[in-house]
Amino acid sequence: MRIAIISLIFTLFTAGCSVQKLAVNVTSGIFGYGIEAIYAEPDLGLAETAVGSNLKLLEGFHLAEPKNEKILFYLTQGFAAYALAFHEESDPERASLFYLRARDYGYKLLEKRGAFKNGVPQTEEAFKAAIAKMDKDDLGALFWTAFAWGGWVNLNRDDAQAVFDLGVVKAMMNRVLELDEGYFFGAAHLFFGSISGSIPRMLGGDPEKAREHFERAIALSGGKFLVTDVYMARYYAATTLNEELFDETLQKVLDAPMDINPGYELMTSLAKRQAASLKAQRDEIF
């Protein structure tokens, strides 16, 4: 695979436009297997190195063939996942920049797909009208764009723009729930659980609603997507001072086998790291 990619990259930068387009289109298919391999990688350090270098390659391919929807999707998903997995806890400012980059690639993808027929909507009303027309074919682009945008909002809650943006992100995630609530292990429920559990009641927060969303996401994933358990401990058990649930949930994650969710060992490793970090903060929380 590595030799094939190198050969195609050489072709890309030495051939004419039509051959370049062909090379990019073939390579974008190969990258799909690479992304599967990264999700299945249990070593977070190795995965971080691989994701960072592959994202820059994908950006190069995007410059060569900006209309390729697969590449735009990989860039949207890739930068959003990169921000969450490797920078959100250690460097929120850097994670914010990656989330915005992912969101902007998502905008481009939605434009290419025709979901944003006249470019990115400039008002909340126009945005919501466009979202309402999206169908299942737009689901992946819609979810990862919303995920990236929601990640930025979560890290920048003191920013007035984030407060304004939250309404649009909620509309996008609501549409994901309407189209397929189980998409990516019920992650739209994970988003709403985090929002409902972390915002004060006077601003619309609702801890019990948060728990409902987390439990629904856990049910949809068969309890295999452990990131949801960590978020329930952080955004429900901790905020309601439920020590028993906090301890039980984090211990479940820490005790789970690495192959609990085959093909997504990276997310399992991430959940275990987050659970260990949150458990270390127990005395400060309670």
Stockholm file with secondary structure:
# STOCKHOLM 1.0

chainA/1-286         MRIAIISLIFTLFTAGCSVQKLAVNVTSGIFGYGIEAIYAEPDLGLAETAVGSNLKLLEGFHLAEPKNEKILFYLTQGFAAYALAFHEESDPERASLFYLRARDYGYKLLEKRGAFKNGVPQTEEAFKAAIAKMDKDDLGALFWTAFAWGGWVNLNRDDAQAVFDLGVVKAMMNRVLELDEGYFFGAAHLFFGSISGSIPRMLGGDPEKAREHFERAIALSGGKFLVTDVYMARYYAATTLNEELFDETLQKVLDAPMDINPGYELMTSLAKRQAASLKAQRDEIF
#=GR chainA/1-286 SS CHHHHHHHHHHHHHSCHHHHHHHHHHHHHHHHHHHHHHHTCCCHHHHHHHHHHHHHHHHHHHHHCTTCHHHHHHHHHHHHHHHHHHTTTTCHHHHHHHHHHHHHHHHHHHHHHTSSTTSSCSSHHHHHHHHHTCCGGGHHHHHHHHHHHHHHHHHCTTSHHHHHHHHHHHHHHHHHHHHHTTHHHHHHHHHHHHHHHHSCGGGTCCHHHHHHHHHHHHHHTTTCCTHHHHHHIIIIITTTTCHHHHHHHHHHHHHSCTTSSTTCHHHHHHHHHHHHHHHHTHHHHC
#=GC SS_cons         CHHHHHHHHHHHHHSCHHHHHHHHHHHHHHHHHHHHHHHTCCCHHHHHHHHHHHHHHHHHHHHHCTTCHHHHHHHHHHHHHHHHHHTTTTCHHHHHHHHHHHHHHHHHHHHHHTSSTTSSCSSHHHHHHHHHTCCGGGHHHHHHHHHHHHHHHHHCTTSHHHHHHHHHHHHHHHHHHHHHTTHHHHHHHHHHHHHHHHSCGGGTCCHHHHHHHHHHHHHHTTTCCTHHHHHHIIIIITTTTCHHHHHHHHHHHHHSCTTSSTTCHHHHHHHHHHHHHHHHTHHHHC
//
